Amino acid sequence: MLLKRARIEAYLPEKKVRVYRQMRKAIEAEFLFTFGGCTVIKGIKGLYLLSGEEPEQDEITLVYADMPFGLDENFNAVSEYSDAIREAAAEALPEQSILVVVHEVYHSI
């Protein structure tokens, strides 16, 4: 049997600056204490183009958690929550470099 859940993901640049480590730890703690756990995947490679130049590469850490409910019935609350995570990161970091994604996943139970 499949159970529908909402998953929130935060993609953070892995920089050797204290404020980035603090933001990652804050998001980890937020997801841990709000949803009962989270997964952290370090060392992901991110590629992007800057107006026709050579590709740039960043090391990214992904922090994600599954919410104990589906997205459809809680869309507005999840939208506000994800906006709050993104806004907190935008205020704390010197650049707008965090991506917050929410999507549905299905757990086999």
C-alpha positions as CSV (number, residue, x, y, z in Angstrom):
1,M,0.0,0.0,0.0
2,L,1.3,3.5,-0.8
3,L,0.9,6.5,1.5
4,K,1.1,10.0,0.0
5,R,3.4,12.5,1.8
6,A,4.8,15.9,1.1
7,R,8.6,16.2,1.0
8,I,10.5,19.5,1.6
9,E,14.0,19.8,0.3
10,A,16.6,22.6,0.8
11,Y,19.5,22.8,-1.5
12,L,22.4,24.7,0.1
13,P,25.7,25.7,-1.2
14,E,28.5,24.1,0.8
15,K,30.9,27.0,1.4
16,K,33.7,27.2,3.9
17,V,32.1,30.3,5.5
18,R,30.6,30.0,9.0
19,V,27.2,31.5,8.1
20,Y,26.6,28.7,5.5
21,R,27.4,26.0,8.1
22,Q,25.1,27.7,10.6
23,M,22.2,27.9,8.1
24,R,22.6,24.2,7.2
25,K,22.6,23.2,10.9
26,A,19.6,25.4,11.5
27,I,17.6,23.8,8.7
28,E,18.6,20.4,9.9
29,A,17.4,21.2,13.4
30,E,14.2,22.7,12.0
31,F,13.3,19.7,10.0
32,L,14.4,17.3,12.7
33,F,12.3,18.8,15.4
34,T,9.3,19.7,13.2
35,F,9.0,16.4,11.3
36,G,10.9,14.0,13.5
37,G,13.9,13.5,11.2
38,C,15.7,14.6,8.1
39,T,18.2,13.3,5.6
40,V,21.4,15.2,4.7
41,I,23.3,14.4,1.5
42,K,26.6,16.2,1.1
43,G,28.9,16.5,-1.9
44,I,26.2,17.0,-4.6
45,K,27.6,18.7,-7.7
46,G,25.6,21.7,-9.0
47,L,26.3,23.1,-12.4
48,Y,25.0,26.4,-13.9
49,L,25.8,28.8,-16.7
50,L,26.5,32.5,-16.3
51,S,25.4,34.3,-19.4
52,G,27.1,32.2,-22.0
53,E,30.3,31.6,-20.1
54,E,31.9,28.3,-19.1
55,P,29.8,26.2,-16.7
56,E,30.3,27.0,-13.0
57,Q,30.3,24.3,-10.4
58,D,29.2,24.4,-6.8
59,E,29.2,21.8,-4.1
60,I,25.7,21.5,-2.7
61,T,24.2,19.9,0.4
62,L,20.7,18.6,0.3
63,V,18.6,18.5,3.4
64,Y,15.1,17.0,3.2
65,A,12.3,15.7,5.3
66,D,9.0,14.0,4.7
67,M,6.0,15.6,6.3
68,P,3.4,13.4,8.0
69,F,0.6,14.5,5.5
70,G,0.0,14.9,1.8
71,L,0.5,18.1,-0.1
72,D,-3.0,18.6,-1.5
73,E,-4.9,18.9,1.7
74,N,-2.2,21.2,3.3
75,F,-1.0,23.2,0.3
76,N,-1.4,26.7,1.8
77,A,0.3,25.8,5.1
78,V,3.2,24.0,3.3
79,S,3.6,26.9,0.9
80,E,3.9,29.4,3.8
81,Y,6.3,27.1,5.6
82,S,8.6,26.7,2.6
83,D,8.5,30.4,2.0
84,A,9.5,31.0,5.6
85,I,12.5,28.7,5.2
86,R,13.6,30.4,2.0
87,E,13.2,33.9,3.4
88,A,15.1,33.0,6.6
89,A,18.0,31.7,4.4
90,A,17.9,34.8,2.2
91,E,18.2,37.1,5.2
92,A,21.0,35.1,6.8
93,L,23.2,34.4,3.7
94,P,25.1,37.0,1.7
95,E,23.5,35.8,-1.6
96,Q,20.3,34.2,-2.6
97,S,21.7,30.8,-3.0
98,I,19.2,28.4,-1.4
99,L,16.6,26.5,-3.4
100,V,13.5,25.1,-1.5
101,V,11.5,22.5,-3.2
102,V,8.3,20.7,-2.1
103,H,6.8,17.7,-3.9
104,E,4.8,14.6,-3.3
105,V,6.3,11.3,-2.6
106,Y,4.8,7.9,-1.9
107,H,5.9,5.7,1.0
108,S,5.3,1.9,0.8
109,I,3.8,0.8,4.1
